[in-house]
Amino acid sequence: MTVSATHANDLAAESARLDGELLEIDLLVSQARTESGRHEARRAAAAEKLAALGVAATAREAIDLATQTVTLTRRAALMDAQLEILQSKRASLVRLKAVLDAAAERLRATVGGETVGGPEAAGGTEAAALPPAVSRIVLAAQEDLRRDIARAMHDGPAQSLTNIVLQAEIVERLISSDPVAARTEVGQLVGMVQHTLEATKTFIFDVRPMVLDDLGLVPTLRRAARDRGRRAGVAVEFESMGVDRRLPEELESGLFRILDEALAAFLATKPERASLHLDWGEVVEANLVASRSVAAVADPGLPASGEILPPALAAMVEDRRADHGEAEAAARRAAVVVLPASTWRQISERAATLGIELELLDGGGRLRLTAALPYPG
């Protein structure tokens, strides 16, 4: 057997091993989704009971329900984070398997008619290890994802949960000494729990919006535009023209991430307006625009151009007219909302990987995306 045939056998064996890993991950994903749904149902029930507490409820009852809600919220958030890690690993393995299969096919073509199979065809030897460069890329991507999730959890829901625990301890100390003050603190505790629940839902959506898997790109982008605009205090106009449809998972996720990251970056620059328009046809085209109004520049009240004036006065008028023109140009420049260069680099790399075309127009204030759509079926 030639070296090319041996390598093809190794790739085929590695691809078969990845099939087994994918089956295991699918099982873990199914279990994580079931567990996450169970925690969410229990959390929702506890939150409803907490919100429905009347004036006759004791502070102890409120503390117990608040503690239960916090615990279930933490478990649900951690389970959703684990689910996102599993899904990311699955997507990486699927991409790696596709690369291995394609490489094996090319080697088969090189070998010609020689039989290439699994480990048996290679004399029963174990498959060779993955190339170090590929392994490093996969591991680095997984660690980056874990790092981002851990940082977001620490700065967001975890910090809020810590504050809730401290507030619950305050209430517990006041129960016996000052029940009236304890009831006031319970009200604050309920508000903190509700705020944390909303923050946790936002965190989960930012990590991996489950609505993207359930409903597709358009409903997910509509919600992202609404929620991000509300948090930034900017009304984001969203419109989708034509008949949208479900796309392959990798393309659908990539389109969402590119547009969502660009929208977040635009909104961070404090524009007055933003809009996201999608147009579905043989390709999907998206235009994301952010803008500000041009600030008015006071009219200096200069004489009309061409009017005959004394030389000294004419020179002064021309200087004032030049200053006025520079002020108008500066106002126009200040009105331009520019997508940050770091965001442009990130989304450009993602787009290039997926074969998506990106253009930055209007001085950096408009992002145009074009992606070819696979034919249905």
N, C-alpha and C positions, 0 to 999 in steps of 0.2 A: 504494500500500500504506500502511496506517495506521501510526502510531508503535507501537501495540501489536503489530501483525503483525511489524514490523521487530525489535522486542525479542524476540518469540517466536522469530524466525529466529536471532537472535544466541544465544539460550539453547540452541536445538537444535544449532547449530554447535558451541558450547562443549561440549555433552554428547557430541557425536560425537568431538570431540578427546580428551575424557576417556576414551572407549572405547579409543582408540589407546594412551593412556598406561597404562591398566589392562592391556592386552595385553602391553606392554613390561614392566610390573612383574611380571606373572605369569611371564614368561619368566625375569626376574632371580631371582624367588623360587625357581623350579624349579632354576635353576643353583646358587643359594646352598644349597639343601637338599642337592643332590647333593654339593657341595664340603664342606659341614659333615659329612655322613655319611662321606665319605672320610677327613676329618681325624680324626673320632671313632674310626673303625675302626683307623686307624694308631696313634692314641694309646692305644687299649685294648690293642693288640698289644704296644706298647712297655712299657706299664705291667705287663702280665702277665710279660713277659721280665724286667723289673726286679724284680718281686716274687719271681720264681722263681730269682733268682741264688743260687747255693750258696756254701759257704765257699771253694770253689776259684776263684771268680771274682776277678779283679783289680780294684783300685780304678779303673783306667782304664775297664774295661768298665762298671762301675757308673756312672761319671761320664758316659760317652757315652750310656748308656741314659737316665739321669736328664735330661741336656740335651735329648735327643730328645723325651722325654715332656713336658718343660716347653714346648718350642717348639710341639709339636703341640697341647698344651692351650691355649696362647695363641691359636694360629690358629683352633682350634675355637670358643673363646669369642668371638673377634672376628667370626667368620663368623655365629655365632648372634645376636650383637648386630646385625649388618648385616641379618640375616633379619628380626629384630623390627622394625627401622626400616622395611624395605620393606613388611612386613605392616601396620604402623601407617599408612604413607602410603597403601597400597591402601584400607584401611578409610576413611580420610578422603576419598579420592577417590570411593569408592562413595557415601558420605553426601552429598558435594557434588553428585554426579551426580543423586542422587535429588531433592535440593532443586531443581536446575536443571530436571529433567524435570517436577516438579510445578508449578514456576512457569510453564514453557512451556505446560502444559496449561491453567492458569488463563487465560493470555493468549489461547490459542486459543479458549477459551470466550467471552472478551470480544470477540474479533474476529468470532466467529460462523462463517460458512461460508467465510471467506477462507482460501486455501491458505497453510500455513506449513510450510516445509521447511528444508533445510540452507542452506549458503552460496549455492547456485545460486539459491534462491528470493529471496535478498536481493540479487540482482544481481551475484553472484560476489564480493562483498566479504568480507574476512577477518572472522572472529568478533571481537566486541568483547572487550576484556580483562575479566577478572573484576572485580567491584566491589572497591575497595581494602579495605573492611572484611572481606570474606570472605577475601581473600588474606592479610590480617594474622592472622586467626584460624588459618588453616591453617598458616602459617609459624610462628606462636607455638607451636602445639601440637607441630610437628615439632622445634623448637628445645628445648622443655621435655623432650621425650622423649630427645633426644640428650644434653642436659645431665644428666638423671638416670642414663642409662646410663654416661656418661663418669665421673660421680662415683662410682657404684657400682663400676665397673671399677678406678678409681684406689685406692679405699679397701679393696677386697677382693682379687680375684685378681691384679691388677697388683702390689700390695704384696707379696703372698705369693710371686709369681714372682721379684721382686727379691731377696727373702731366700734363695730357692733358688739363684739365681745366685751370691750371695755365699758361701753354704755350699759350692757346687761349687768355687769358687776356693780356699777353705780346704783342701778335700780335695786339689785339684790340687797345692798347695804342699807338702802332707804326704806325697805319694806317695813321693818320693825320700828325704826326710829321716826320716820316721817311719811306715813302712807300717802298724804296729799302730794307731797313733792315727788314721791315714787310714781304716782299716776301721771304727773307731768312728764317725768323722764321716760315713762313707757310710751307716751305719745311720740316723743322724739325718737325713741327706739324703733317704733313702727315706721316712721318716716325714713329712717336710715335703711331699714330692711327693704322697703319698697324701692328706694333709690338704688340700692345695691343690686336688686333683682333686674332693674332696667339696665344698669351698667354691665351686668353679667350677660344679659341677652345681647347687648351691643358687642361685647367682647367675642361672644360665640359667633355672631354674624360676621365680624371682621376676620376671625380665624378661618371659618368655613361656613358660609351661609347655606343651611340645609335646604332653603327654598330653591337654591340653584339646582340641587339634585332632584327636587320634587316637581318644580314648575318650569324651570328653564331660565334663559338669559333675561328676557324682557321683564318679567315680574321681579327678578332679583335686582336688576339695574334700577327699576322704578322705586323700589324700596330704598336702595342705597342712596339714590338721588334725594329722596324725601328726608331720610334720616340724617345724612351728612349736611344737607342744606339747613335742616332745623338746628343741628348742633352749632353750625357756623353762623347762623343768623342770616342766611342768604337763601332767597327763594330760587330753587333750581327747577327750571322748566324741563320736563321730560316728554318726549314724543317718539312713538314708534310707528312708522308708515309701512304698509304692506303686510303680508302674511308671514309672521315669524314661525319658526319651527325649532324642534329640538335638534341639537348638534352633537357631534361626537364629544365625549366628556372632556378630552384634553383641549379641544378648540373652544368649547363653551366656557371652561374654567379660565383659559387664557384670555379670551375676550373680556370676561368680567373683570379679571385682575388688572388688565391694562387700563380699562376705562375707569374702574373704581380708584385705582392708585392715582391716575391723572386728575380725576375729579377732586380727590382729597388734597392733592398738591395745589391745584388751582384755588380751592377754597381757603387754603392756609395763607394765601396772599391777600385775603380780605377784598375780593371783588364786590361790586354792587349787584351784579347779575351773573347767572350761569345758566347754560342750557345744554342738554344732551339729546340729540336727535338721531334716531336710527332709521335706515331705509333698507328694506328687504327686497331683494330681487334675485338675480343670478349670483350676485355677491351681496354681502351686507356692508353697508357704509355707515359709519358713525361720525358725527361731528360734535365735538365737545368745545364749547366756547365760554370764556369768562371775560368780563369787561367792566369798565368803570365809565362814568360820564366824564366828559372833558370839562375841567373847571373853567368857568367864565373868567376872562381877562378884561379888566376895566378898560373902557375906551378912553384913550388919552386926550381925545378931543383935538386932534391935530388938524391943521388946514388941509384942504384937498390937495392931492398930489398934482403938481404942475402949476400951482398958484405961485405968482411972482412975489418973492419976499426979499428983504435985504439979505445980503450974503451971510452975515453973522446969524440972523434968525433962521435962515434956510438951513444952515449947518446944524443948528440946535434941533430943528424939527426933524431932520433926517436921523440924527442920533436917537431922538425919542421914538421915531418910527421903527428903527432897527431894534431898539430895546423892546418895543411892543411885539414885534415879530418873534424875537427870541422867547419872550414870555409865553406867547401862544404855542410855539413849538414845544416848550418845556411842559406846558399843560397837556398837550397831546401825548407826549412821551409818558407822563405820569399816569395817563388813563389806560395805557396798555398793560394788560395782565400777562405776565410771562411765565410759562411753565418752567419750574426750576430745572437746571441742567442735570442734577443728580437723578431726578425722576425721569427725565427724557432718556438718559442712558439706560436706566433699569428697564423701562417698558420697551425700549428699542431692542434690547437683547432678548427679551421674552418674545417680542413680535417676530424677530428674525428666526428664532427657533421654531416657531409655529407657521412660518410662511405668511405672516400678516404684514400688510404694507401700512406704514405710518408716515404722516407728513405733519410738520409744524408750520402753520401759516399765520398770516396777519401779525407778523412781528413776535410770534410766540404765544399769541392769545387764542389760537384755534388749533385743535388737534383733529386731524382727519385720519380715520382708520378704514381700511378696506380689506375684506377677507373673502376669499373664494369659498363658496358653500358646496359641500358634497351633494350629489344628486340624491333625492329621497330613494330609499330602498337600495 
